[in-house]
Amino acid sequence: MIHQMMTFVFILCMSMFYSNLYSQVIPDSPKDTINTKQGTITSNGFWIHDKVKEIQTMRIGPFIELSKGKILTIDTFNAYISSNGGKTWKAIPIFKDTSKFQIRPERALIRTKKGTLILAFANDKERSKFNWSKETHDAPGAELPTYAVKSEDNGKTWSEPQKLHSEWTGAIRDIIETKDGHIVFSSMMMIHNPGHHSVLTYTSADEGKTWKSSNIIDLGGVGDHDGVTESTLEQLRDGSLKMFMRTNWGFLWETTSTDNGVTWNNIKSTTIDASASPAMFKRLKSGRLVMIWNRNYPQGKSSYPLRGGDSNFSSVLVSMQREEMSIMFSDDDGKKWSQPVVIAKTTKPRTQVAYPYFFEKKPGELWISFAFSELRISLREDDFIQ
């Protein structure tokens, strides 16, 4: 109880601090001048760095590699397989009954070392009405269940989906396999009285047959976009797991696990500035770590238009900067990171470049797509190592 009270007081004080800090900021215009001399404009109007290439035939993602160079990805009802590097795709149904299941754009997919395909997703067919009350600051009864489903024949057939929780799942963003064969994926669970979001993971030691839930990471908050959300994770060289979480506090927060994601400890803020958008954090075949994310402010600026602070969207004012996507690398397991580089920007109103999916198609060749954007790109690791 004392620990819970201390945590509550800490979060309350931090919320007041950030609210006061942001209230003193006079936002710059969100419009930024696009320097086309340092990049190009894609077929659908995004600016990309001159070392970045557009791939118009790429699907949303996420992606995994099958045998003989085939690539598999997921959509709302189907798996899609390409045998020609993503130029054309063949659809394969995942569900026997599409009236019961529909996969949300935020999903996680992996092919294990033993060849099992595992997909974690939130089921839109069971999505309840989100009746947010501005009086009680909550959405009682909100449900959007988390499921896992697997295939043991490279996506030709899929098992019956397994429900892991019924509570509202804001997004499922990432999945990994540890060195000893545990599968771990990140999910979310809505907390009530008042309404806000939390993060948890699920771990399987038997190729997705059974799952064990972690402790729930709940740092408080009030609002339908408040709390900790949309996490990304990776295993470090010492065997521990590191997870980064989206917050409304101007920085990514992190936590670590030493038991394959069953328990998470040492929850704290990083020094990585970030807007209220999810990052993607992966280990490359070179051994480096890469992070792709939206920084708190556009490059060269020190402020951004803020929203929230009303305990309905969020309890503090927050940057939702999604006009720029940046990338950086680490050679020492995240102790130090390279200078961030902007790889893509929006050029049109009411568009965003956010919610990245990452796929290393070949060593050093990175494919990046976005869940809520038509932008699809590739880049070479070596071109961005400083």
C-alpha positions in Angstrom: 0.0 0.0 0.0 2.8 2.4 0.9 4.5 1.6 -2.4 1.3 2.3 -4.3 0.8 5.6 -2.5 4.4 6.7 -3.3 3.9 5.7 -7.0 0.6 7.7 -7.1 2.2 10.8 -5.5 5.2 10.5 -7.9 2.9 10.4 -11.0 0.8 13.2 -9.7 3.8 15.5 -9.1 5.2 14.6 -12.5 1.9 15.3 -14.2 1.8 18.8 -12.5 5.4 19.4 -13.5 4.8 18.6 -17.2 1.5 20.5 -17.3 3.2 23.6 -15.9 6.1 23.2 -18.3 4.0 22.8 -21.4 1.6 25.6 -20.5 4.5 28.0 -20.9 5.3 26.9 -24.4 4.1 29.0 -27.3 3.8 26.5 -30.2 5.4 27.1 -33.5 3.4 26.4 -36.6 3.4 22.7 -37.5 4.2 23.5 -41.0 7.9 23.0 -41.9 9.7 23.9 -45.1 10.7 20.8 -47.0 14.2 21.0 -48.4 13.9 18.9 -51.6 17.6 19.4 -52.3 18.3 16.9 -49.4 15.6 14.5 -50.4 12.8 13.6 -52.8 9.0 13.6 -52.8 7.3 10.2 -53.1 4.5 9.3 -55.4 2.0 10.0 -52.6 3.5 13.2 -51.5 5.9 12.4 -48.6 9.4 13.8 -48.3 12.1 11.2 -47.9 15.8 11.5 -47.2 18.0 11.2 -50.3 19.4 7.9 -49.0 15.9 6.5 -48.7 13.9 4.7 -51.5 10.2 4.4 -52.0 8.7 0.9 -52.5 5.2 1.4 -53.9 4.3 -2.3 -53.9 5.0 -2.9 -50.2 2.1 -3.8 -48.0 1.4 -2.4 -44.5 3.3 -5.1 -42.5 4.6 -6.5 -40.4 6.8 -8.8 -42.4 8.6 -12.1 -41.9 10.9 -14.1 -44.2 9.9 -17.7 -45.1 12.1 -20.2 -46.9 13.4 -19.7 -50.4 13.2 -15.9 -50.1 9.4 -15.7 -49.7 8.0 -12.9 -47.6 4.8 -13.1 -45.6 2.7 -10.3 -44.1 -0.8 -9.8 -42.6 -3.9 -7.8 -43.4 -7.3 -7.7 -41.8 -8.4 -11.3 -42.6 -5.5 -12.8 -44.7 -1.9 -13.7 -44.8 -0.1 -12.5 -47.9 2.9 -14.2 -49.5 5.3 -12.8 -52.1 7.8 -14.8 -54.0 9.2 -11.9 -56.0 10.5 -9.5 -53.3 7.2 -7.9 -52.6 6.2 -7.0 -56.1 3.0 -9.2 -56.1 1.2 -10.9 -53.3 -1.0 -14.0 -52.9 -3.7 -14.0 -50.2 -4.3 -16.9 -47.8 -7.2 -16.8 -45.3 -6.3 -16.9 -41.6 -9.8 -17.5 -40.2 -12.4 -20.1 -40.9 -15.1 -17.6 -39.9 -14.4 -13.9 -40.8 -17.6 -12.9 -39.0 -15.8 -13.5 -35.7 -12.3 -12.2 -36.3 -10.8 -9.1 -37.9 -7.2 -8.0 -37.3 -6.4 -4.4 -36.4 -3.7 -2.5 -38.2 -1.5 -2.7 -35.0 -0.3 -6.3 -34.9 2.8 -8.3 -34.3 4.2 -11.2 -36.3 7.2 -13.6 -36.0 8.6 -16.8 -37.4 10.3 -18.7 -34.7 13.6 -20.6 -35.0 11.6 -23.8 -35.3 9.5 -22.4 -38.1 6.2 -21.6 -36.3 4.4 -18.4 -37.4 2.8 -16.5 -34.5 0.5 -13.6 -34.9 -0.7 -11.4 -32.0 -3.6 -9.1 -32.7 -6.6 -7.2 -31.2 -9.9 -8.4 -32.6 -12.0 -5.7 -34.2 -15.0 -8.0 -34.4 -15.3 -7.9 -30.6 -14.6 -4.2 -30.3 -17.2 -2.7 -28.0 -18.5 0.9 -28.1 -16.0 3.2 -26.5 -18.4 5.3 -24.4 -16.0 7.8 -22.8 -17.6 9.9 -20.1 -16.3 13.4 -19.6 -18.0 13.4 -16.2 -16.4 10.2 -14.8 -13.3 10.3 -17.1 -13.7 6.7 -17.9 -15.1 4.3 -20.5 -16.7 1.5 -18.5 -17.2 -1.8 -20.2 -14.8 -1.0 -23.0 -13.6 -4.3 -24.7 -11.1 -5.0 -27.5 -9.6 -8.4 -26.8 -6.1 -9.6 -27.4 -5.6 -12.8 -29.3 -2.8 -15.0 -30.5 -2.9 -17.4 -33.5 -0.2 -19.6 -35.1 0.7 -21.5 -38.2 3.0 -24.5 -38.4 3.0 -24.8 -42.3 4.4 -21.4 -43.3 1.0 -19.7 -43.3 -1.0 -22.2 -45.3 -3.3 -23.0 -42.4 -3.8 -21.3 -39.0 -4.9 -22.5 -35.6 -8.0 -21.4 -33.8 -7.3 -18.0 -32.2 -6.6 -18.0 -28.5 -8.0 -15.1 -26.4 -5.6 -13.8 -23.8 -7.7 -11.0 -22.3 -10.9 -9.2 -23.1 -10.1 -5.7 -21.8 -9.6 -2.8 -24.3 -6.3 -3.3 -26.1 -5.0 0.0 -27.4 -2.4 -1.6 -29.7 -0.2 -4.6 -30.1 3.2 -3.4 -31.4 6.0 -5.9 -31.1 7.1 -9.5 -30.7 10.5 -11.2 -30.2 12.0 -14.6 -29.7 14.6 -14.8 -26.9 17.9 -16.8 -27.2 16.4 -19.7 -25.3 13.3 -19.9 -27.4 10.7 -17.9 -25.4 8.2 -15.8 -27.5 7.3 -12.5 -25.9 4.9 -9.9 -27.3 3.7 -6.5 -26.0 0.1 -5.7 -25.5 -2.0 -3.1 -23.6 -4.9 -3.2 -21.1 -7.3 -0.4 -20.2 -7.5 0.5 -16.5 -10.6 2.1 -15.0 -11.6 4.5 -12.2 -10.3 6.7 -13.9 -9.8 5.5 -17.4 -6.2 5.2 -18.7 -3.9 2.7 -20.4 -1.3 0.2 -19.2 1.2 -2.1 -20.8 1.8 -5.8 -20.3 3.5 -8.7 -22.2 2.7 -12.3 -22.9 5.3 -15.0 -22.9 5.2 -18.5 -24.4 7.7 -21.3 -23.8 6.0 -23.8 -26.2 5.8 -22.1 -29.6 2.6 -20.3 -28.8 0.5 -23.2 -27.4 0.2 -21.5 -24.0 0.9 -18.0 -22.8 1.7 -16.4 -19.4 0.9 -12.8 -18.8 3.4 -10.4 -17.1 2.8 -7.9 -14.3 0.8 -4.9 -15.5 2.8 -1.7 -15.9 0.4 1.0 -14.7 1.9 4.5 -14.2 -1.5 6.2 -13.7 -3.0 8.9 -15.8 -6.5 10.1 -16.7 -7.8 10.2 -20.3 -8.6 8.0 -23.3 -5.0 8.6 -24.5 -3.3 8.6 -21.1 -1.1 6.2 -19.3 1.8 4.1 -20.7 1.1 2.6 -24.1 2.3 0.9 -27.4 5.6 -0.6 -26.3 8.5 -2.1 -28.3 11.0 -4.6 -26.9 14.3 -6.4 -27.7 16.8 -8.7 -26.0 20.1 -7.3 -24.9 23.4 -9.1 -25.1 23.3 -10.0 -21.4 20.1 -11.9 -21.9 17.8 -9.3 -20.3 14.9 -7.8 -22.2 14.5 -4.0 -22.6 11.1 -2.5 -23.4 10.4 1.1 -24.4 6.9 2.6 -23.8 5.1 5.5 -25.3 4.1 8.2 -22.8 2.7 11.7 -22.7 5.7 13.1 -20.8 8.0 14.1 -23.7 10.2 11.0 -23.4 10.1 7.3 -24.0 10.0 5.3 -20.7 11.8 2.0 -20.3 11.6 -1.2 -18.2 13.7 -4.4 -18.0 13.0 -8.1 -17.5 15.4 -10.9 -16.5 12.8 -13.7 -16.8 11.8 -13.6 -20.4 9.1 -10.9 -19.9 7.2 -12.5 -17.0 8.1 -9.7 -14.7 9.2 -6.1 -15.5 11.2 -3.9 -13.2 13.2 -0.8 -13.0 10.6 1.4 -14.7 11.9 4.8 -15.5 12.2 7.7 -18.0 14.8 7.6 -20.7 16.6 10.7 -22.1 15.1 9.8 -25.6 12.7 12.7 -26.4 9.5 11.4 -28.0 6.1 12.6 -28.9 3.0 10.6 -28.0 3.6 8.0 -30.7 5.1 4.5 -30.6 8.7 3.7 -31.4 10.1 0.5 -33.0 13.3 -0.9 -31.4 15.1 -3.8 -33.1 18.4 -5.6 -33.3 20.0 -5.8 -36.7 21.9 -8.7 -38.2 25.0 -6.6 -37.7 24.5 -6.6 -34.0 23.5 -3.0 -33.8 20.3 -1.7 -32.3 18.1 0.6 -34.3 15.3 2.8 -33.2 12.7 4.4 -35.4 10.4 7.0 -33.8 8.7 10.4 -33.8 10.7 12.9 -31.7 8.9 15.3 -29.4 9.4 18.3 -31.7 10.3 18.5 -35.4 14.0 18.8 -36.1 15.3 22.3 -35.3 12.3 23.3 -33.3 11.8 23.6 -29.5 8.0 23.5 -29.3 5.0 22.1 -31.0 1.2 22.6 -30.7 -0.1 20.7 -27.7 -3.3 18.9 -26.9 -5.0 17.3 -23.9 -4.6 18.5 -20.3 -8.3 18.1 -19.8 -8.3 14.6 -18.2 -10.4 13.4 -21.1 -7.7 13.1 -23.8 -4.9 13.2 -21.2 -4.1 14.7 -17.8 -1.2 16.7 -19.2 -0.6 18.7 -22.3 1.1 16.5 -24.9 2.9 16.7 -28.2 1.4 14.5 -30.9 4.2 15.3 -33.4 3.8 12.8 -36.3 5.1 14.9 -39.1 8.6 13.5 -39.0 10.1 10.0 -38.5 13.7 9.7 -37.2 16.2 6.9 -37.0 19.2 6.3 -34.8 21.6 3.4 -34.0 23.5 2.0 -31.1 26.6 -0.2 -31.0 26.6 -0.7 -27.2 23.1 -2.1 -26.5 21.6 1.3 -26.1 24.0 3.0 -23.7 24.8 5.6 -26.4 22.9 6.4 -29.6 24.0 8.0 -32.9 22.7 11.4 -33.8 19.0 11.1 -35.0 18.4 11.5 -38.7 15.0 12.5 -40.2 14.2 9.9 -42.8 10.6 11.0 -43.8 8.2 13.9 -43.4 4.7 14.8 -44.3 4.0 17.6 -46.8 0.2 17.6 -46.8 -2.3 18.6 -44.0 -4.0 15.9 -42.0 -1.4 13.2 -42.9 1.1 11.5 -40.6 4.2 9.4 -40.7 3.9 7.2 -37.6 3.4 3.7 -36.2 6.4 2.1 -38.0 6.8 -1.5 -38.9 10.4 -2.7 -39.4 11.8 -5.6 -41.5 15.4 -6.4 -42.3 14.9 -8.0 -45.7 18.6 -8.7 -46.2 21.6 -7.9 -43.9 21.7 -4.1 -43.7 18.6 -3.6 -46.0 15.8 -2.2 -43.9 12.1 -2.0 -45.0 9.9 0.5 -43.1 6.2 0.8 -43.5 3.6 2.6 -41.4 0.2 1.4 -40.0 -1.7 4.6 -40.7 0.2 6.0 -43.7 0.6 5.1 -47.3 4.4 5.6 -47.1 6.6 2.5 -47.8 10.4 2.9 -47.8 13.7 1.1 -47.7 17.2 2.2 -46.7 20.7 0.9 -46.1 22.1 0.6 -42.6 25.5 1.7 -43.8 24.2 4.9 -45.2 23.1 6.1 -41.8 26.0 4.9 -39.6 28.0 8.0 -38.6 
